Amino acid sequence: MAPPDQAQLPAGLTTRPLTRSDAHAVFVLMVAQEQEDIGQVAIEEADIVSDWARPSHDLGARSVGVWDGETLVAYAELMGADRADTAVLPSHRGRGIGTWLAGWLQDLGRSLGSSIVGMPVPQGSPGDRLLEELGFRVRWTSWVLTLPEGTTIAERDLPEGYVVRTAAPDERRAAHDVLEDAFLEWSERDREAFEDFEASLVGRPGFEPWNLRVALDADGAVVGVSLVLVSEDGTTGYVDRLAVRRDQRNRGIAQALLVDSFARAREHGATTSELSTDSRTGALGLYERVGMVAGTIWVNRAVDLS
């Protein structure tokens, strides 16, 4: 899709769709924005590469980069029906670029038949304030929680005959089903294709089979899943996804998966562990009770396109 009238952008800036070779430039841009807004860096280049590995994601049709000479100073992309991501280099804020990107995303969403477009921003950040001014409402709130260094979660016994271990390759589809069934209980989106899940998993730089943990019942069926990653600097384990099949909940399986995930991350050099949860899940209290501490707060702001 062609971007809106480029006259709305400051003179001298150019735009073009992103390509996979732009992953590092997007990473550098997002690092600068996060350092300015939250005083730390959460994004990894592997996150971008993993997202862009999904077969369903048409990067060329669903992204735009804004360039000042050879420097990427802003970008936006729309993944799926409504999930947007944007960033503007702090040195280029206040020039109307963020407003232009918001308009570009809304035009793209309408052309694709989306009814809503939303994106995560740190609460109280310049991006949050801009989107509020542009009429974007808060859909949900997310918290990044940390298990402080040296903190342990008490072991939780599994039901008799159950085990937690690395997922075998032929168990990945069942693991994906458990994750999607659980997440779609509260998330309003289309079901993720297994091919997208697998491509983003094995296509993530540094992926190792042990990253995907499964809980199996006495019959060997996958009833719980945890995807645990280790940061590029090796210091932090991150539980990217965690789910238990509905009929298997309240039996200690989620906590057993957490204990296992944090332990495996520590075995691979991590000294702290993190995960995020949002207000749709009602799980914040659970994680706080096992010793995790809430830190950065994000909000997902969205605008209706009807």
Salt bridges, closest charged atoms under 4 A:
ASP22 OD2 - ARG16 NH1 2.88
ASP37 OD2 - ARG93 NH2 2.91
GLU44 OE1 - ARG204 NH2 3.25
GLU45 OE1 - HIS24 ND1 2.89
ASP47 OD1 - ARG204 NH1 2.72
ASP51 OD1 - ARG54 NE 3.57
ASP51 OD2 - ARG83 NH2 2.53
ASP68 OD2 - HIS92 NE2 2.96
GLU77 OE1 - HIS57 NE2 2.83
ASP82 OD2 - ARG139 NH1 2.88
ASP85 OD2 - ARG83 NE 3.27
ASP107 OD1 - ARG110 NH1 3.66
ASP128 OD1 - ARG301 NE 2.32
GLU132 OE1 - ARG301 NH2 3.99
GLU171 OE2 - ARG165 NH2 2.75
ASP177 OD1 - HIS176 ND1 3.99
ASP177 OD1 - ARG191 NH2 3.68
GLU180 OE1 - ARG189 NH1 2.89
ASP181 OD1 - ARG191 NH2 2.91
GLU185 OE1 - ARG246 NH2 3.62
GLU185 OE2 - ARG249 NH2 2.84
GLU192 OE2 - ARG54 NH1 2.59
GLU192 OE1 - HIS176 NE2 3.22
GLU192 OE1 - ARG241 NH1 3.25
GLU198 OE2 - ARG172 NH1 3.70
ASP240 OD2 - ARG241 NE 3.96
ASP247 OD1 - ARG245 NE 2.68
ASP260 OD2 - ARG213 NE 2.72
ASP260 OD1 - ARG264 NH1 2.63
GLU267 OE2 - ARG264 NH2 2.74
ASP278 OD2 - ARG280 NH2 2.78
ASP304 OD1 - ARG137 NH2 3.20
